[in-house]
Amino acid sequence: MKLARVIGSVVSTVKHEVLNAHKLLIIKPIDIKTGKLASPVIGIDTVQAGPGDLVLYIDEGNSARQILNVETAPVRTVIMAIVDEVELK
């Protein structure tokens, strides 16, 4: 799991049938140790996240397909949680 900030959404009039019930969001991964942002990626929203939300996501195809419960889904990045707070020790 990785941490990211939602920075926008993707509008698509045509998408794969597996994705029809899900929003596509643009997320910017965050390095939790340095706070630096990486290049944006598109993630499939499964938790009703929105712009500005801090989220946990998975960037691995097999895990993403298990979350969507579709073995043949053409997916890699899935947003799986909205983060309320981060505490570093």
PDB file of N, CA, C and O in Angstrom, chain B, residues numbered from 101:
ATOM      1  N   MET B 101       0.832  -1.171   0.000  1.00  0.00           N
ATOM      2  CA  MET B 101       0.000   0.000   0.000  1.00  0.00           C
ATOM      3  C   MET B 101       0.879   1.236   0.000  1.00  0.00           C
ATOM      4  O   MET B 101       1.960   1.267   0.588  1.00  0.00           O
ATOM      5  N   LYS B 102       0.371   2.257  -0.684  1.00  0.00           N
ATOM      6  CA  LYS B 102       1.094   3.512  -0.788  1.00  0.00           C
ATOM      7  C   LYS B 102       0.136   4.661  -0.475  1.00  0.00           C
ATOM      8  O   LYS B 102      -1.084   4.502  -0.510  1.00  0.00           O
ATOM      9  N   LEU B 103       0.713   5.809  -0.171  1.00  0.00           N
ATOM     10  CA  LEU B 103      -0.049   6.990   0.193  1.00  0.00           C
ATOM     11  C   LEU B 103      -0.054   7.974  -0.970  1.00  0.00           C
ATOM     12  O   LEU B 103       0.960   8.140  -1.649  1.00  0.00           O
ATOM     13  N   ALA B 104      -1.206   8.635  -1.205  1.00  0.00           N
ATOM     14  CA  ALA B 104      -1.304   9.613  -2.292  1.00  0.00           C
ATOM     15  C   ALA B 104      -2.360  10.659  -1.963  1.00  0.00           C
ATOM     16  O   ALA B 104      -3.191  10.472  -1.074  1.00  0.00           O
ATOM     17  N   ARG B 105      -2.307  11.761  -2.699  1.00  0.00           N
ATOM     18  CA  ARG B 105      -3.302  12.830  -2.582  1.00  0.00           C
ATOM     19  C   ARG B 105      -4.092  12.853  -3.891  1.00  0.00           C
ATOM     20  O   ARG B 105      -3.510  12.833  -4.975  1.00  0.00           O
ATOM     21  N   VAL B 106      -5.431  12.895  -3.779  1.00  0.00           N
ATOM     22  CA  VAL B 106      -6.282  12.982  -4.967  1.00  0.00           C
ATOM     23  C   VAL B 106      -6.209  14.416  -5.487  1.00  0.00           C
ATOM     24  O   VAL B 106      -6.466  15.366  -4.746  1.00  0.00           O
ATOM     25  N   ILE B 107      -5.855  14.567  -6.773  1.00  0.00           N
ATOM     26  CA  ILE B 107      -5.708  15.915  -7.340  1.00  0.00           C
ATOM     27  C   ILE B 107      -6.709  16.195  -8.458  1.00  0.00           C
ATOM     28  O   ILE B 107      -6.771  17.317  -8.961  1.00  0.00           O
ATOM     29  N   GLY B 108      -7.487  15.201  -8.848  1.00  0.00           N
ATOM     30  CA  GLY B 108      -8.458  15.438  -9.908  1.00  0.00           C
ATOM     31  C   GLY B 108      -9.172  14.172 -10.311  1.00  0.00           C
ATOM     32  O   GLY B 108      -8.982  13.113  -9.712  1.00  0.00           O
ATOM     33  N   SER B 109      -9.996  14.293 -11.336  1.00  0.00           N
ATOM     34  CA  SER B 109     -10.728  13.122 -11.825  1.00  0.00           C
ATOM     35  C   SER B 109     -10.558  13.002 -13.332  1.00  0.00           C
ATOM     36  O   SER B 109     -10.140  13.946 -14.003  1.00  0.00           O
ATOM     37  N   VAL B 110     -10.887  11.832 -13.847  1.00  0.00           N
ATOM     38  CA  VAL B 110     -10.800  11.554 -15.273  1.00  0.00           C
ATOM     39  C   VAL B 110     -12.209  11.320 -15.784  1.00  0.00           C
ATOM     40  O   VAL B 110     -12.963  10.532 -15.212  1.00  0.00           O
ATOM     41  N   VAL B 111     -12.562  12.005 -16.864  1.00  0.00           N
ATOM     42  CA  VAL B 111     -13.862  11.809 -17.489  1.00  0.00           C
ATOM     43  C   VAL B 111     -13.642  10.973 -18.742  1.00  0.00           C
ATOM     44  O   VAL B 111     -12.823  11.307 -19.599  1.00  0.00           O
ATOM     45  N   SER B 112     -14.394   9.878 -18.830  1.00  0.00           N
ATOM     46  CA  SER B 112     -14.259   8.985 -19.975  1.00  0.00           C
ATOM     47  C   SER B 112     -15.645   8.558 -20.434  1.00  0.00           C
ATOM     48  O   SER B 112     -16.414   8.000 -19.652  1.00  0.00           O
ATOM     49  N   THR B 113     -15.964   8.815 -21.678  1.00  0.00           N
ATOM     50  CA  THR B 113     -17.282   8.431 -22.182  1.00  0.00           C
ATOM     51  C   THR B 113     -17.346   6.948 -22.501  1.00  0.00           C
ATOM     52  O   THR B 113     -18.424   6.352 -22.492  1.00  0.00           O
ATOM     53  N   VAL B 114     -16.196   6.351 -22.784  1.00  0.00           N
ATOM     54  CA  VAL B 114     -16.142   4.920 -23.065  1.00  0.00           C
ATOM     55  C   VAL B 114     -15.023   4.327 -22.227  1.00  0.00           C
ATOM     56  O   VAL B 114     -13.889   4.805 -22.254  1.00  0.00           O
ATOM     57  N   LYS B 115     -15.356   3.274 -21.477  1.00  0.00           N
ATOM     58  CA  LYS B 115     -14.323   2.579 -20.715  1.00  0.00           C
ATOM     59  C   LYS B 115     -14.659   1.100 -20.642  1.00  0.00           C
ATOM     60  O   LYS B 115     -15.781   0.694 -20.946  1.00  0.00           O
ATOM     61  N   HIS B 116     -13.698   0.309 -20.245  1.00  0.00           N
ATOM     62  CA  HIS B 116     -13.879  -1.136 -20.138  1.00  0.00           C
ATOM     63  C   HIS B 116     -15.063  -1.426 -19.220  1.00  0.00           C
ATOM     64  O   HIS B 116     -15.272  -0.721 -18.233  1.00  0.00           O
ATOM     65  N   GLU B 117     -15.830  -2.451 -19.541  1.00  0.00           N
ATOM     66  CA  GLU B 117     -17.051  -2.767 -18.777  1.00  0.00           C
ATOM     67  C   GLU B 117     -16.793  -3.000 -17.295  1.00  0.00           C
ATOM     68  O   GLU B 117     -17.671  -2.730 -16.476  1.00  0.00           O
ATOM     69  N   VAL B 118     -15.627  -3.489 -16.929  1.00  0.00           N
ATOM     70  CA  VAL B 118     -15.290  -3.708 -15.518  1.00  0.00           C
ATOM     71  C   VAL B 118     -15.230  -2.379 -14.768  1.00  0.00           C
ATOM     72  O   VAL B 118     -15.488  -2.335 -13.565  1.00  0.00           O
ATOM     73  N   LEU B 119     -14.893  -1.302 -15.466  1.00  0.00           N
ATOM     74  CA  LEU B 119     -14.717  -0.002 -14.830  1.00  0.00           C
ATOM     75  C   LEU B 119     -15.981   0.853 -14.818  1.00  0.00           C
ATOM     76  O   LEU B 119     -15.977   1.936 -14.233  1.00  0.00           O
ATOM     77  N   ASN B 120     -17.048   0.400 -15.440  1.00  0.00           N
ATOM     78  CA  ASN B 120     -18.260   1.211 -15.568  1.00  0.00           C
ATOM     79  C   ASN B 120     -18.839   1.687 -14.244  1.00  0.00           C
ATOM     80  O   ASN B 120     -19.428   2.768 -14.202  1.00  0.00           O
ATOM     81  N   ALA B 121     -18.700   0.943 -13.181  1.00  0.00           N
ATOM     82  CA  ALA B 121     -19.296   1.315 -11.893  1.00  0.00           C
ATOM     83  C   ALA B 121     -18.342   2.131 -11.015  1.00  0.00           C
ATOM     84  O   ALA B 121     -18.672   2.432  -9.867  1.00  0.00           O
ATOM     85  N   HIS B 122     -17.166   2.493 -11.536  1.00  0.00           N
ATOM     86  CA  HIS B 122     -16.156   3.156 -10.707  1.00  0.00           C
ATOM     87  C   HIS B 122     -15.677   4.463 -11.320  1.00  0.00           C
ATOM     88  O   HIS B 122     -15.591   4.602 -12.540  1.00  0.00           O
ATOM     89  N   LYS B 123     -15.362   5.435 -10.431  1.00  0.00           N
ATOM     90  CA  LYS B 123     -14.741   6.684 -10.863  1.00  0.00           C
ATOM     91  C   LYS B 123     -13.250   6.428 -11.087  1.00  0.00           C
ATOM     92  O   LYS B 123     -12.654   5.549 -10.465  1.00  0.00           O
ATOM     93  N   LEU B 124     -12.672   7.208 -11.980  1.00  0.00           N
ATOM     94  CA  LEU B 124     -11.232   7.208 -12.188  1.00  0.00           C
ATOM     95  C   LEU B 124     -10.698   8.525 -11.637  1.00  0.00           C
ATOM     96  O   LEU B 124     -11.162   9.596 -12.027  1.00  0.00           O
ATOM     97  N   LEU B 125      -9.730   8.448 -10.737  1.00  0.00           N
ATOM     98  CA  LEU B 125      -9.175   9.641 -10.104  1.00  0.00           C
ATOM     99  C   LEU B 125      -7.691   9.778 -10.405  1.00  0.00           C
ATOM    100  O   LEU B 125      -6.979   8.785 -10.557  1.00  0.00           O
ATOM    101  N   ILE B 126      -7.238  11.016 -10.488  1.00  0.00           N
ATOM    102  CA  ILE B 126      -5.816  11.285 -10.641  1.00  0.00           C
ATOM    103  C   ILE B 126      -5.244  11.466  -9.238  1.00  0.00           C
ATOM    104  O   ILE B 126      -5.710  12.300  -8.462  1.00  0.00           O
ATOM    105  N   ILE B 127      -4.225  10.666  -8.932  1.00  0.00           N
ATOM    106  CA  ILE B 127      -3.610  10.747  -7.607  1.00  0.00           C
ATOM    107  C   ILE B 127      -2.117  11.023  -7.750  1.00  0.00           C
ATOM    108  O   ILE B 127      -1.472  10.596  -8.707  1.00  0.00           O
ATOM    109  N   LYS B 128      -1.589  11.752  -6.765  1.00  0.00           N
ATOM    110  CA  LYS B 128      -0.168  12.058  -6.732  1.00  0.00           C
ATOM    111  C   LYS B 128       0.445  11.321  -5.555  1.00  0.00           C
ATOM    112  O   LYS B 128       0.199  11.686  -4.405  1.00  0.00           O
ATOM    113  N   PRO B 129       1.249  10.280  -5.823  1.00  0.00           N
ATOM    114  CA  PRO B 129       1.890   9.525  -4.739  1.00  0.00           C
ATOM    115  C   PRO B 129       2.773  10.422  -3.870  1.00  0.00           C
ATOM    116  O   PRO B 129       3.395  11.368  -4.355  1.00  0.00           O
ATOM    117  N   ILE B 130       2.812  10.102  -2.578  1.00  0.00           N
ATOM    118  CA  ILE B 130       3.597  10.865  -1.609  1.00  0.00           C
ATOM    119  C   ILE B 130       4.631   9.943  -0.970  1.00  0.00           C
ATOM    120  O   ILE B 130       4.308   8.841  -0.528  1.00  0.00           O
ATOM    121  N   ASP B 131       5.889  10.415  -0.929  1.00  0.00           N
ATOM    122  CA  ASP B 131       6.927   9.704  -0.177  1.00  0.00           C
ATOM    123  C   ASP B 131       6.742  10.100   1.277  1.00  0.00           C
ATOM    124  O   ASP B 131       6.984  11.249   1.644  1.00  0.00           O
ATOM    125  N   ILE B 132       6.320   9.169   2.098  1.00  0.00           N
ATOM    126  CA  ILE B 132       5.954   9.485   3.483  1.00  0.00           C
ATOM    127  C   ILE B 132       7.137   9.974   4.316  1.00  0.00           C
ATOM    128  O   ILE B 132       6.940  10.703   5.287  1.00  0.00           O
ATOM    129  N   LYS B 133       8.346   9.592   3.961  1.00  0.00           N
ATOM    130  CA  LYS B 133       9.509  10.023   4.734  1.00  0.00           C
ATOM    131  C   LYS B 133       9.940  11.441   4.385  1.00  0.00           C
ATOM    132  O   LYS B 133      10.345  12.202   5.263  1.00  0.00           O
ATOM    133  N   THR B 134       9.854  11.804   3.090  1.00  0.00           N
ATOM    134  CA  THR B 134      10.310  13.125   2.673  1.00  0.00           C
ATOM    135  C   THR B 134       9.163  14.098   2.408  1.00  0.00           C
ATOM    136  O   THR B 134       9.366  15.312   2.404  1.00  0.00           O
ATOM    137  N   GLY B 135       7.969  13.573   2.188  1.00  0.00           N
ATOM    138  CA  GLY B 135       6.823  14.421   1.866  1.00  0.00           C
ATOM    139  C   GLY B 135       6.772  14.850   0.415  1.00  0.00           C
ATOM    140  O   GLY B 135       5.874  15.595   0.023  1.00  0.00           O
ATOM    141  N   LYS B 136       7.722  14.395  -0.391  1.00  0.00           N
ATOM    142  CA  LYS B 136       7.766  14.778  -1.805  1.00  0.00           C
ATOM    143  C   LYS B 136       6.691  14.042  -2.592  1.00  0.00           C
ATOM    144  O   LYS B 136       6.348  12.898  -2.293  1.00  0.00           O
ATOM    145  N   LEU B 137       6.167  14.728  -3.607  1.00  0.00           N
ATOM    146  CA  LEU B 137       5.154  14.150  -4.474  1.00  0.00           C
ATOM    147  C   LEU B 137       5.805  13.570  -5.723  1.00  0.00           C
ATOM    148  O   LEU B 137       6.742  14.151  -6.271  1.00  0.00           O
ATOM    149  N   ALA B 138       5.305  12.423  -6.167  1.00  0.00           N
ATOM    150  CA  ALA B 138       5.805  11.777  -7.382  1.00  0.00           C
ATOM    151  C   ALA B 138       4.884  12.129  -8.547  1.00  0.00           C
ATOM    152  O   ALA B 138       3.933  12.894  -8.382  1.00  0.00           O
ATOM    153  N   SER B 139       5.163  11.577  -9.713  1.00  0.00           N
ATOM    154  CA  SER B 139       4.336  11.815 -10.898  1.00  0.00           C
ATOM    155  C   SER B 139       2.940  11.244 -10.694  1.00  0.00           C
ATOM    156  O   SER B 139       2.789  10.187 -10.082  1.00  0.00           O
ATOM    157  N   PRO B 140       1.921  11.927 -11.199  1.00  0.00           N
ATOM    158  CA  PRO B 140       0.541  11.474 -11.006  1.00  0.00           C
ATOM    159  C   PRO B 140       0.248  10.155 -11.727  1.00  0.00           C
ATOM    160  O   PRO B 140       0.853   9.836 -12.750  1.00  0.00           O
ATOM    161  N   VAL B 141      -0.692   9.405 -11.165  1.00  0.00           N
ATOM    162  CA  VAL B 141      -1.190   8.170 -11.787  1.00  0.00           C
ATOM    163  C   VAL B 141      -2.715   8.181 -11.708  1.00  0.00           C
ATOM    164  O   VAL B 141      -3.304   8.929 -10.928  1.00  0.00           O
ATOM    165  N   ILE B 142      -3.334   7.347 -12.521  1.00  0.00           N
ATOM    166  CA  ILE B 142      -4.792   7.220 -12.491  1.00  0.00           C
ATOM    167  C   ILE B 142      -5.144   5.986 -11.680  1.00  0.00           C
ATOM    168  O   ILE B 142      -4.604   4.905 -11.916  1.00  0.00           O
ATOM    169  N   GLY B 143      -6.046   6.147 -10.729  1.00  0.00           N
ATOM    170  CA  GLY B 143      -6.476   5.034  -9.892  1.00  0.00           C
ATOM    171  C   GLY B 143      -7.983   4.842  -9.954  1.00  0.00           C
ATOM    172  O   GLY B 143      -8.730   5.797 -10.166  1.00  0.00           O
ATOM    173  N   ILE B 144      -8.417   3.626  -9.771  1.00  0.00           N
ATOM    174  CA  ILE B 144      -9.841   3.297  -9.740  1.00  0.00           C
ATOM    175  C   ILE B 144     -10.329   3.504  -8.314  1.00  0.00           C
ATOM    176  O   ILE B 144      -9.791   2.919  -7.374  1.00  0.00           O
ATOM    177  N   ASP B 145     -11.342   4.332  -8.160  1.00  0.00           N
ATOM    178  CA  ASP B 145     -11.859   4.673  -6.835  1.00  0.00           C
ATOM    179  C   ASP B 145     -12.860   3.619  -6.368  1.00  0.00           C
ATOM    180  O   ASP B 145     -13.843   3.342  -7.054  1.00  0.00           O
ATOM    181  N   THR B 146     -12.607   3.037  -5.205  1.00  0.00           N
ATOM    182  CA  THR B 146     -13.548   2.063  -4.627  1.00  0.00           C
ATOM    183  C   THR B 146     -14.105   2.552  -3.293  1.00  0.00           C
ATOM    184  O   THR B 146     -14.855   1.833  -2.634  1.00  0.00           O
ATOM    185  N   VAL B 147     -13.736   3.795  -2.883  1.00  0.00           N
ATOM    186  CA  VAL B 147     -14.120   4.290  -1.557  1.00  0.00           C
ATOM    187  C   VAL B 147     -14.779   5.669  -1.576  1.00  0.00           C
ATOM    188  O   VAL B 147     -14.928   6.285  -0.521  1.00  0.00           O
ATOM    189  N   GLN B 148     -15.173   6.161  -2.733  1.00  0.00           N
ATOM    190  CA  GLN B 148     -15.818   7.471  -2.868  1.00  0.00           C
ATOM    191  C   GLN B 148     -14.909   8.612  -2.421  1.00  0.00           C
ATOM    192  O   GLN B 148     -15.357   9.531  -1.735  1.00  0.00           O
ATOM    193  N   ALA B 149     -13.642   8.558  -2.806  1.00  0.00           N
ATOM    194  CA  ALA B 149     -12.696   9.627  -2.509  1.00  0.00           C
ATOM    195  C   ALA B 149     -12.959  10.811  -3.436  1.00  0.00           C
ATOM    196  O   ALA B 149     -13.632  10.679  -4.458  1.00  0.00           O
ATOM    197  N   GLY B 150     -12.419  11.967  -3.063  1.00  0.00           N
ATOM    198  CA  GLY B 150     -12.592  13.155  -3.876  1.00  0.00           C
ATOM    199  C   GLY B 150     -11.349  14.013  -3.849  1.00  0.00           C
ATOM    200  O   GLY B 150     -10.406  13.718  -3.115  1.00  0.00           O
ATOM    201  N   PRO B 151     -11.334  15.080  -4.647  1.00  0.00           N
ATOM    202  CA  PRO B 151     -10.171  15.976  -4.702  1.00  0.00           C
ATOM    203  C   PRO B 151      -9.758  16.465  -3.318  1.00  0.00           C
ATOM    204  O   PRO B 151     -10.586  16.902  -2.519  1.00  0.00           O
ATOM    205  N   GLY B 152      -8.453  16.380  -3.059  1.00  0.00           N
ATOM    206  CA  GLY B 152      -7.909  16.812  -1.775  1.00  0.00           C
ATOM    207  C   GLY B 152      -7.783  15.698  -0.759  1.00  0.00           C
ATOM    208  O   GLY B 152      -7.041  15.843   0.212  1.00  0.00           O
ATOM    209  N   ASP B 153      -8.485  14.587  -0.952  1.00  0.00           N
ATOM    210  CA  ASP B 153      -8.420  13.478   0.012  1.00  0.00           C
ATOM    211  C   ASP B 153      -7.050  12.815  -0.004  1.00  0.00           C
ATOM    212  O   ASP B 153      -6.419  12.684  -1.053  1.00  0.00           O
ATOM    213  N   LEU B 154      -6.606  12.403   1.168  1.00  0.00           N
ATOM    214  CA  LEU B 154      -5.413  11.586   1.317  1.00  0.00           C
ATOM    215  C   LEU B 154      -5.877  10.138   1.281  1.00  0.00           C
ATOM    216  O   LEU B 154      -6.774   9.759   2.035  1.00  0.00           O
ATOM    217  N   VAL B 155      -5.277   9.322   0.413  1.00  0.00           N
ATOM    218  CA  VAL B 155      -5.763   7.957   0.218  1.00  0.00           C
ATOM    219  C   VAL B 155      -4.635   6.937   0.258  1.00  0.00           C
ATOM    220  O   VAL B 155      -3.466   7.261   0.050  1.00  0.00           O
ATOM    221  N   LEU B 156      -5.018   5.701   0.530  1.00  0.00           N
ATOM    222  CA  LEU B 156      -4.124   4.555   0.367  1.00  0.00           C
ATOM    223  C   LEU B 156      -4.495   3.887  -0.940  1.00  0.00           C
ATOM    224  O   LEU B 156      -5.675   3.748  -1.264  1.00  0.00           O
ATOM    225  N   TYR B 157      -3.482   3.470  -1.693  1.00  0.00           N
ATOM    226  CA  TYR B 157      -3.762   2.785  -2.942  1.00  0.00           C
ATOM    227  C   TYR B 157      -2.816   1.611  -3.130  1.00  0.00           C
ATOM    228  O   TYR B 157      -1.748   1.538  -2.521  1.00  0.00           O
ATOM    229  N   ILE B 158      -3.238   0.703  -3.983  1.00  0.00           N
ATOM    230  CA  ILE B 158      -2.418  -0.450  -4.354  1.00  0.00           C
ATOM    231  C   ILE B 158      -2.037  -0.265  -5.807  1.00  0.00           C
ATOM    232  O   ILE B 158      -2.886   0.066  -6.635  1.00  0.00           O
ATOM    233  N   ASP B 159      -0.767  -0.474  -6.126  1.00  0.00           N
ATOM    234  CA  ASP B 159      -0.281  -0.315  -7.487  1.00  0.00           C
ATOM    235  C   ASP B 159       0.306  -1.645  -7.962  1.00  0.00           C
ATOM    236  O   ASP B 159       1.485  -1.736  -8.305  1.00  0.00           O
ATOM    237  N   GLU B 160      -0.538  -2.661  -7.972  1.00  0.00           N
ATOM    238  CA  GLU B 160      -0.120  -4.005  -8.362  1.00  0.00           C
ATOM    239  C   GLU B 160      -1.351  -4.726  -8.888  1.00  0.00           C
ATOM    240  O   GLU B 160      -2.365  -4.811  -8.197  1.00  0.00           O
ATOM    241  N   GLY B 161      -1.268  -5.240 -10.097  1.00  0.00           N
ATOM    242  CA  GLY B 161      -2.419  -5.791 -10.796  1.00  0.00           C
ATOM    243  C   GLY B 161      -3.204  -6.877 -10.084  1.00  0.00           C
ATOM    244  O   GLY B 161      -4.430  -6.796 -10.010  1.00  0.00           O
ATOM    245  N   ASN B 162      -2.531  -7.888  -9.559  1.00  0.00           N
ATOM    246  CA  ASN B 162      -3.245  -9.003  -8.939  1.00  0.00           C
ATOM    247  C   ASN B 162      -4.035  -8.544  -7.710  1.00  0.00           C
ATOM    248  O   ASN B 162      -5.189  -8.932  -7.535  1.00  0.00           O
ATOM    249  N   SER B 163      -3.424  -7.730  -6.872  1.00  0.00           N
ATOM    250  CA  SER B 163      -4.130  -7.215  -5.693  1.00  0.00           C
ATOM    251  C   SER B 163      -5.303  -6.336  -6.100  1.00  0.00           C
ATOM    252  O   SER B 163      -6.372  -6.403  -5.492  1.00  0.00           O
ATOM    253  N   ALA B 164      -5.110  -5.516  -7.121  1.00  0.00           N
ATOM    254  CA  ALA B 164      -6.181  -4.645  -7.603  1.00  0.00           C
ATOM    255  C   ALA B 164      -7.361  -5.475  -8.108  1.00  0.00           C
ATOM    256  O   ALA B 164      -8.513  -5.143  -7.830  1.00  0.00           O
ATOM    257  N   ARG B 165      -7.087  -6.535  -8.836  1.00  0.00           N
ATOM    258  CA  ARG B 165      -8.156  -7.404  -9.337  1.00  0.00           C
ATOM    259  C   ARG B 165      -8.887  -8.099  -8.194  1.00  0.00           C
ATOM    260  O   ARG B 165     -10.096  -8.315  -8.279  1.00  0.00           O
ATOM    261  N   GLN B 166      -8.179  -8.451  -7.132  1.00  0.00           N
ATOM    262  CA  GLN B 166      -8.827  -9.078  -5.982  1.00  0.00           C
ATOM    263  C   GLN B 166      -9.766  -8.093  -5.281  1.00  0.00           C
ATOM    264  O   GLN B 166     -10.843  -8.488  -4.834  1.00  0.00           O
ATOM    265  N   ILE B 167      -9.381  -6.835  -5.179  1.00  0.00           N
ATOM    266  CA  ILE B 167     -10.247  -5.836  -4.550  1.00  0.00           C
ATOM    267  C   ILE B 167     -11.515  -5.636  -5.373  1.00  0.00           C
ATOM    268  O   ILE B 167     -12.604  -5.503  -4.815  1.00  0.00           O
ATOM    269  N   LEU B 168     -11.379  -5.613  -6.697  1.00  0.00           N
ATOM    270  CA  LEU B 168     -12.543  -5.460  -7.570  1.00  0.00           C
ATOM    271  C   LEU B 168     -13.324  -6.760  -7.721  1.00  0.00           C
ATOM    272  O   LEU B 168     -14.456  -6.760  -8.205  1.00  0.00           O
ATOM    273  N   ASN B 169     -12.716  -7.861  -7.306  1.00  0.00           N
ATOM    274  CA  ASN B 169     -13.332  -9.183  -7.385  1.00  0.00           C
ATOM    275  C   ASN B 169     -13.640  -9.596  -8.828  1.00  0.00           C
ATOM    276  O   ASN B 169     -14.674 -10.202  -9.111  1.00  0.00           O
ATOM    277  N   VAL B 170     -12.715  -9.254  -9.733  1.00  0.00           N
ATOM    278  CA  VAL B 170     -12.826  -9.631 -11.144  1.00  0.00           C
ATOM    279  C   VAL B 170     -11.454 -10.119 -11.588  1.00  0.00           C
ATOM    280  O   VAL B 170     -10.521  -9.327 -11.726  1.00  0.00           O
ATOM    281  N   GLU B 171     -11.334 -11.421 -11.811  1.00  0.00           N
ATOM    282  CA  GLU B 171     -10.035 -12.027 -12.113  1.00  0.00           C
ATOM    283  C   GLU B 171      -9.397 -11.526 -13.399  1.00  0.00           C
ATOM    284  O   GLU B 171      -8.172 -11.544 -13.523  1.00  0.00           O
ATOM    285  N   THR B 172     -10.192 -11.082 -14.350  1.00  0.00           N
ATOM    286  CA  THR B 172      -9.647 -10.679 -15.639  1.00  0.00           C
ATOM    287  C   THR B 172      -9.671  -9.170 -15.861  1.00  0.00           C
ATOM    288  O   THR B 172      -9.489  -8.710 -16.989  1.00  0.00           O
ATOM    289  N   ALA B 173      -9.890  -8.404 -14.811  1.00  0.00           N
ATOM    290  CA  ALA B 173      -9.975  -6.944 -14.951  1.00  0.00           C
ATOM    291  C   ALA B 173      -8.634  -6.366 -15.402  1.00  0.00           C
ATOM    292  O   ALA B 173      -7.586  -6.735 -14.871  1.00  0.00           O
ATOM    293  N   PRO B 174      -8.667  -5.457 -16.385  1.00  0.00           N
ATOM    294  CA  PRO B 174      -7.435  -4.823 -16.865  1.00  0.00           C
ATOM    295  C   PRO B 174      -7.063  -3.629 -15.975  1.00  0.00           C
ATOM    296  O   PRO B 174      -7.127  -2.480 -16.411  1.00  0.00           O
ATOM    297  N   VAL B 175      -6.681  -3.908 -14.748  1.00  0.00           N
ATOM    298  CA  VAL B 175      -6.406  -2.840 -13.781  1.00  0.00           C
ATOM    299  C   VAL B 175      -5.052  -3.036 -13.121  1.00  0.00           C
ATOM    300  O   VAL B 175      -4.499  -4.135 -13.097  1.00  0.00           O
ATOM    301  N   ARG B 176      -4.536  -1.935 -12.588  1.00  0.00           N
ATOM    302  CA  ARG B 176      -3.288  -1.996 -11.851  1.00  0.00           C
ATOM    303  C   ARG B 176      -3.372  -1.174 -10.565  1.00  0.00           C
ATOM    304  O   ARG B 176      -2.898  -1.618  -9.519  1.00  0.00           O
ATOM    305  N   THR B 177      -3.968   0.016 -10.629  1.00  0.00           N
ATOM    306  CA  THR B 177      -3.978   0.917  -9.488  1.00  0.00           C
ATOM    307  C   THR B 177      -5.397   1.107  -8.960  1.00  0.00           C
ATOM    308  O   THR B 177      -6.287   1.553  -9.684  1.00  0.00           O
ATOM    309  N   VAL B 178      -5.597   0.758  -7.677  1.00  0.00           N
ATOM    310  CA  VAL B 178      -6.913   0.864  -7.052  1.00  0.00           C
ATOM    311  C   VAL B 178      -6.781   1.642  -5.742  1.00  0.00           C
ATOM    312  O   VAL B 178      -5.918   1.347  -4.916  1.00  0.00           O
ATOM    313  N   ILE B 179      -7.647   2.632  -5.569  1.00  0.00           N
ATOM    314  CA  ILE B 179      -7.714   3.386  -4.319  1.00  0.00           C
ATOM    315  C   ILE B 179      -8.573   2.577  -3.362  1.00  0.00           C
ATOM    316  O   ILE B 179      -9.723   2.257  -3.665  1.00  0.00           O
ATOM    317  N   MET B 180      -8.004   2.247  -2.196  1.00  0.00           N
ATOM    318  CA  MET B 180      -8.700   1.323  -1.306  1.00  0.00           C
ATOM    319  C   MET B 180      -9.061   1.881   0.058  1.00  0.00           C
ATOM    320  O   MET B 180      -9.743   1.206   0.829  1.00  0.00           O
ATOM    321  N   ALA B 181      -8.620   3.107   0.386  1.00  0.00           N
ATOM    322  CA  ALA B 181      -8.968   3.683   1.688  1.00  0.00           C
ATOM    323  C   ALA B 181      -8.747   5.184   1.677  1.00  0.00           C
ATOM    324  O   ALA B 181      -7.863   5.689   0.986  1.00  0.00           O
ATOM    325  N   ILE B 182      -9.562   5.892   2.455  1.00  0.00           N
ATOM    326  CA  ILE B 182      -9.352   7.315   2.703  1.00  0.00           C
ATOM    327  C   ILE B 182      -8.668   7.427   4.063  1.00  0.00           C
ATOM    328  O   ILE B 182      -9.123   6.841   5.045  1.00  0.00           O
ATOM    329  N   VAL B 183      -7.585   8.176   4.113  1.00  0.00           N
ATOM    330  CA  VAL B 183      -6.775   8.298   5.330  1.00  0.00           C
ATOM    331  C   VAL B 183      -7.252   9.507   6.131  1.00  0.00           C
ATOM    332  O   VAL B 183      -7.351  10.613   5.600  1.00  0.00           O
ATOM    333  N   ASP B 184      -7.545   9.289   7.403  1.00  0.00           N
ATOM    334  CA  ASP B 184      -7.953  10.384   8.286  1.00  0.00           C
ATOM    335  C   ASP B 184      -6.757  11.129   8.853  1.00  0.00           C
ATOM    336  O   ASP B 184      -6.761  12.356   8.953  1.00  0.00           O
ATOM    337  N   GLU B 185      -5.727  10.363   9.224  1.00  0.00           N
ATOM    338  CA  GLU B 185      -4.594  10.972   9.898  1.00  0.00           C
ATOM    339  C   GLU B 185      -3.360  10.104   9.710  1.00  0.00           C
ATOM    340  O   GLU B 185      -3.456   8.879   9.642  1.00  0.00           O
ATOM    341  N   VAL B 186      -2.201  10.747   9.628  1.00  0.00           N
ATOM    342  CA  VAL B 186      -0.923  10.034   9.549  1.00  0.00           C
ATOM    343  C   VAL B 186      -0.074  10.504  10.720  1.00  0.00           C
ATOM    344  O   VAL B 186       0.070  11.703  10.956  1.00  0.00           O
ATOM    345  N   GLU B 187       0.485   9.543  11.451  1.00  0.00           N
ATOM    346  CA  GLU B 187       1.345   9.870  12.584  1.00  0.00           C
ATOM    347  C   GLU B 187       2.670   9.172  12.399  1.00  0.00           C
ATOM    348  O   GLU B 187       2.725   7.943  12.350  1.00  0.00           O
ATOM    349  N   LEU B 188       3.739   9.940  12.295  1.00  0.00           N
ATOM    350  CA  LEU B 188       5.083   9.384  12.159  1.00  0.00           C
ATOM    351  C   LEU B 188       5.800   9.431  13.508  1.00  0.00           C
ATOM    352  O   LEU B 188       5.710  10.417  14.239  1.00  0.00           O
ATOM    353  N   LYS B 189       6.502   8.369  13.816  1.00  0.00           N
ATOM    354  CA  LYS B 189       7.246   8.330  15.084  1.00  0.00           C
ATOM    355  C   LYS B 189       8.707   8.164  14.827  1.00  0.00           C
ATOM    356  O   LYS B 189       9.497   8.111  15.770  1.00  0.00           O
TER     357      LYS B 189
END
